[in-house]
Amino acid sequence: MNQDNNVVDAELPIIKPTVGRVVLYVVPKGDYLTTIDDDPIPAFVTAVINDRTINIHTFDVVGVTAGRASVPLVQPGDDIPSVGGYCKWMPYQIGQAAKTEALGEKLSELEDEIIG
């Protein structure tokens, strides 16, 4: 995350959220969930509203669980919300999406060479 301009780094297509995937939940100030050094905590996607809004079930560093509805999901390149909690993809997931995108582009180039 780029703290200077409050935008997640990366120029990637949207990563489609699906039920069961794990994301990171950035806990808002004043929430009862416990974090260490304001690090995000893991959350399971329990419902997908759209590509940028999900429902989650999360657990903090001491095992307290909580459900959250209509949580913003910050996609690579999106602005980070200035207030409230939000979810984001793990760096590994963003890296995998980048590799998949690059592979798809190369495959398209090869298809163009072979076919026409």
N, C-alpha and C positions, 0 to 999 in steps of 0.2 A: 504494500500500500504506500502510496506517495503521500506523506504527511503535508508536504508543502502546498499542493493544490487540491487536497482532499478527494483524490480520484484513485481508483484501483489501477495499477499499472497493467498494461497489456492491451493489445489490439486483437481481440479474438471474437469469434462469433459467440452468440449466447450459448451457454451450457444449459441444456434442458434438465430441469429438476424432475425427479421421479420419486415416488413413494419408496421409502426404505433407504435412500441415499443418506450419507452423513455429510453434514456441513458444519461450519463453525459459527457459533452464536456469540455475537459481541453484546455483552450484558450492559444495559444502560445504567448510568449512575443512579443510586438510590434503590436498585432492585435488591431483593433479599437473597438472590443467588450469590454464592461465594466464588470469587476468582482469585488467582494469584497474579499480582502485578497487572491487573486488568487484561490478562490474556483471555482470548475467546475460549468458550467451552464447547464440547461436541454436542450436536443435536441431530436427531433423526427426522427426516422429512416424513410427516404423517399425512399430508394432503398438499396438492398443488393447485393453487388458485390460478396462477399464470406463471410465465417465465421469471417474474420478478416478485412474486408474492407466494409465500408458502405457510403452512401450519407445521409446527415442530413439537417434538418432545425432547427436552434437554435434561442434563444432569450436571450439577456443579462439582467442584473439586472435593466436596465432603459427602457427595452422594445424594444431595437433595434433588428431587426431580420436579419438573414443571412443564406444563404444556403452554404453548403460545400460539395464538391464531393471527393470521394475516400479517406475518412478519416480512418485512422487505428482504429480498434476496439480491444482494449487490452482485451484478455480473461484471466480468472484467471490462474496465473502461467506464463503468458507471460512477456517478458521484456518490460519495458516502453520505448517508443521512446525518444531518447535524444534531438531531435529537432522537432519542429512543433507541431500542435495540434493533439489531439487524443481523442477517446471516450473510456469510460469504463462503466461497469455495476455498478448499484447502489448496496451498501452493502446488501440491502434487497433482490435484485434479485439473488445475489450470495448465500445468505443464503437459499433462496427457492430452488435454483438448488442443493445445498448440501443436503437439506432434501429430495428432489425428488430422487436423486441418492441413498441415504441411504435406502429409502423406496423400490426402485427398487431392490437393493441388498437383502434386507430382503425377498421380495416377491420371488425372484429367489431361495433363500435358502428354503423357505416354499414349493415351487413347487417341488424342488428336494426331500424333505422329503416325500411329499405326493405321488408323481409319482414314485419315485424310489430310 
